[in-house]
Amino acid sequence: MLENKKEVSAIIITFNPVQEELKLLVDKLKLQVSKIYIIDNNSSVPIDIDDSEQVEVTFLSDNMGIAYAQNIGINKALNEGFIDFILFDQDSVPSESMVKELFIARQAAQFEGQRVAAVGPVHIDQDTFSECLFIRTSRYSVNRFLSSDRSENTFSPCDFLIASGCLISKATLDDIGYMEEGLFIDCVDIEWGFRAKSKNYVCIAAFNAKMYHKVGGAPLKVLGQSLTTHSPVRHYYYYRNFCRLLQRAYIPLSWKVYTLIRSSLQALIFCVFLKPRFMQFRCIIKGVFHGLTNRSGKYE
């Protein structure tokens, strides 16, 4: 268990951050971790956070994608002797006890004999205050659940976690491997989680660890349902990377079928209802084609 904040570091990935949000995140983390690594993906706005003994800022010369930046931060943390690190997006707001609760949940899961790949908090949407779902697959089904669905427990196994707020140890990273840089952005955390599952690890949802998080753009409401939306280019990355994952044997078939149906319906809705419609259509189709032909890297 975490005895003091010196045992863990935080890695924040930034790209054109809102300065007030980034400063709030850094201030929250200073009270919970020993070292903060900020890896900036060539933002066009200045990063108004000064280097200090507790905060180190690294500026990349180009936008290399979130996975590349995460791996840079991970290596910096490991090279300075940290055996545990937590990944963060620039707009996350952890609760005051989040880091402590992640360690408590990991210890409890390990005590039960679980091979823990990573531990993540309950993500609460900053706009709607709704919780993000966790996913656990079996051979023939996909179970989506909230922390309230399992209120008798303080944690639960799941297949993957949102990367922001994810506690990972050096030992598991050495076995599972680093983040897949070719994916650039989107599905990076999903791929890593399923890769861990294929090696008989589980991710752990820590129900007492809370983090507020910005989830996508303005929600799109269609037939009473609210869908998370992104820019056309982000939809390109999602559909490209999803199609790449469809071709991998270690990704569960039940998740492939479930997500193929769900993502196909969402693509149709985005192309009909989400402006700019033609650009949405073009980027989604291009993403599907590039995914099926195993393209990787930055959108061109």
N, C-alpha and C positions, 0 to 999 in steps of 0.2 A: 504494500500500500504506500501511497505517497506520504512520506514523513514531512517533507517541506518542499517548497516550490523549486528548489535547486535541482531536483531530479528530472525535470522535464523542460523541454523547449517548445516554442511555438513557431510555426512557419506560416507566414501570411503572404499570399500571392495577390499582387495588385496589377490593375490595368485601368488607367484613368479613374482612380478612386475619387469619391466625394471626401474631401479632406476631413470634415467633421465626423463622418462615419469611421474613417480609418483611425483618427485620433481617439475616438471613444473605444474602439476595439483594443488599441495599444494600451490605453489607460487601464482597461479591465484586465488585460493579460499581465500587465506588470505586477499585479497583486497575486497572480496565480502561478506564474512560471518564472524560471530563472533567466532565460534568454529568449529574445524575440528576433527572428530572422525575417526581414521583409524582402521579398524578391519581386522586383518590378519588371513587368513585361513591356518595357519601352513605352511608357505612358507619354501622352502628349501634354499632360498637365504636370506641374511640379509635385513631388512628394514632400509635403511639409512636415516631415518627421526627421529629427536630427539623430545622427549616430550617437550612441552612448555606450557605456559598459554593458547595459542591458539590451540595447536595441542596435541591430546591425542592418543597414540597408544596402542591397545589391541592385544595381541597375543593369539590365540586360540591353544589349545593343539593338535587339529586334524583338518583336513579339513572337516568341518561340512556342507559345501555347502553355496551358496550365500544367500539363504533365511534366514537361521539360523543366518549368520553373519549380515545381514541387520537388523534383529530383535534385535540382541545384540546392534547394533549401535543406533537403534531407541530408545530403552529403556534407553540407556545412555543419549541421548539428552533430552528425556522427563523428566528423573529424575533430570536433571540440569535446568529444567524450560523452555526449548524451546517449543514453540507451533507450529513451522514450521521447517521442515528439508528437505534436498535435498539429494537424493541417487546418488552415483557416482561409476562407474567402474574405475579401476586403470589407464586406458589408454585414458580417456576422456580429452578433452581440451576445456573448456568453453570460450566463448567470454567475453570481459571485462564487458559487460553490461548484461550478460545472466540472472543473478539472479534478477536484477531489472526488466527485461522484463517479467520474469515469474510472478512476483507479479502484474505487470501492467495488464497482460492478465487475471490473476485470478480475479482481481477486476472488469475488464470489463465484464467478463463472469457472475460473480455474480450479477452485476448491471442489466444484461439482464434476471436474474431470474434462471440461471443455478445452479444446485446443483453440485458443482465442487469436484471431488474426488482427482484429481491430475492435475498438469500442467507440460508439458514437452517441451523442445526446438526442433528445427529442427536439426536433426542429419545429419552431413555431413561426408561421408566416407573419411578418411584421405588419402586413396590410390587413389581413383577415383574422389573425390570431388563431387560425386553425392549425392543427398538427399535421405534419407530413407523415404519410404512411410508411410502415416497414413492410418488407416482403420476405416470405419464406416459401420456397418451392419444394414440392415433392415430385415424384415421378410423373404424376398425372394432373397435378393441380398447382395453382399459385394462390397462396394465402396472403392477403393484404390485411394488416392490423395496425391499430393505434395502441398507444400505451394504456389507454383506458379499457381496452378490450381484455387486457391481462393485468387488471389492477391488483390481483393477488400476488403478483411478482414484482420485483424491483428491476429485473432485466429479462431479456428474452433473446434467444438466437435468431439471427436473420441472415439473409444471403449476401447483402451488401449494404453499405451506408453512404449517405451523402458525405463527400470528402471533408467538408468544413466541420470542424469539431472532432475529427477522427483521431483517436489515440492509437498509435502504432509503436511497437517495440522493434529494436534493432534485430533481435533474435528471429522474429517472425518475418521481418523484411528480408533477411538473409535467405530464408527458405522460400518465400513466396515470390520475391523479386520486386523491382521498382515499378513505378507507374509507366504505362505504355505511351511513349512520347509521340508515336505516329498518329494517335487518336487526336492529338492537339487539344481539344476541349470537347466535352460531352461524352458520356458513357465511360470515362476514364475510371471513375470509382466503381461503376457496375462491373466492368471487365476485371478489375483487380479483385473485387469481392468474389466473383465466380472462379477466378483463378485460384484464390485461397480455398474456396469450397472444394475444388477439384483435388486439392492436396489435403483434404480432410480437416480443414479449419472451419471455424464459424466466426461470423461477425456478431457483436453483441450490442443490442439496443439497451442503453442505460436509461431507465425511465425517470430516475431522480435527477438526471443531468439535463438542463434546459438551455436552449440557445435560440434566440430570435434571429431570423434569417430572411433575406429578401429572396423570394422565389419567383423568378421569371419577371415578365413585364406585366402590363395591365391585364387582368383576367378577361377572357372572352366568354360571355354568357350566351349559350345556345340551348334552347328548349329547357330552360331552368337549370342547366348544368354550367358550372364555371370551369373553364379550361385555362391552364397556365400557358401563356404565349411567350414567344421570343421573336427576335428579328429574323428576317429571311435567312441571313447568313448563319445564325445559330441553328435554325431548322435544317440548313444544309448539313452542318456538322452532326446533328443528332441522327438524321436519316442515313447519312453516309456511314457513321460508326455503328449504328444499329444493324445495318445490312452487313457490315463486316463481322459483327458478332454472330449473326445468324449462321455463318459458315464455319463456326468453331465448335469442335466436338465437346469441349468441356463446358459449354454453356447449356444449361438444362433445356430439354426439348419443351417442357411445359411452359417455361418462361418465353421461349421463342414463339410458340403458338399464341399464347396470351398477348404478348406485346406486339406481335405482327398484326393481330386483329385490331387491337386498341390503337396502335400507331397509324394504321391504314385509315381508320375512321377519323382520327384527329387530322390527318393530312387532308382528307376531303373537306373537313370543316374549315381548316385554315385557308385552303385555296378558294373557298366560296365566301367566307365571312370575314377573313382577316386581311385588312389592307396593309401594304399594296398587294392585291390578289395575284397579279401576274408574277410579281417577283417572288411571292411565296411559292407559287406553283413551280417556277423555274428552279429555285434553289432546292426545293424538295426533290424534284425529278433528277436534278443534277447530283444531289446527294445520294439518291438511290443508285444511280448508274455508277458513280464513283465507288460506292460501297461494294457493289457486286463485282467490280473490277479491281477491288483491293487498293484503291488510291488511299494515300495517307498524307499527313502534314497539313500545311496551311491552305486555306481557301484561296484559289487563284481565279 
